[in-house]
């Protein structure tokens, strides 16, 4: 994942701002996509790699505002990091944006280094998220290789039960439980009950937070 080029989406109705941010990001090696409105952005199929959205707060006409887009993306399960920019700073709006998970809220005009630092922070956050998702995906693939009995033991082990307790619960001999447990641990490439518990927890969290993928559906 670290080798995939990051994408920066810039959504601002001011062409000078769009182009200026776009040029800065291209100079730092990022792929850039520019949009004049939130409606235009919503038509875009997003990259599968790490990304960051630089988003103005206000837009003319009937286009969704920056905050409305942020809420829509959150509702659709798309956790793209957002850096807000605004020519009309509003404390209430900035506080709400940060509560909803924005990386930064920068008033115009901002310094080049400010916007670059915020974008870098957003991309790194998204890169870590994607790496976690890859780890969980690989773990799920290993879990799928387990037998039904091995999965039972995996779940009991994540609850803190030892072999004797699992044997009583499953009505098996302790030796049989230990054999299944050893096979399960080998298939999952884990070495301790704590690692098993962490795996189960991460899989559950990934299921809860997974949404519609990299789209605006």
Secondary structure, 3 states (H helix, E strand, C coil): CCCCCCEEEEECCCHHHHHHHHHHHHHCCCEEEEECCHHHHHCCCCCCCCEEEEEECCCCCCCCCHHHHHHHHHHCCCCCEEEEEECCCCHHHHHHHHHCCCCEEEECCCCHHHHHHHHHHHHHHHHHHHHHHHHHHHHHHHHCCCCHHHHHHHHHHHCCCCHHHHHHHHCCCHHHHHHHHHHHHHHHCCCCHHHHHHHHHHHHHHHHHCCCCCCCC
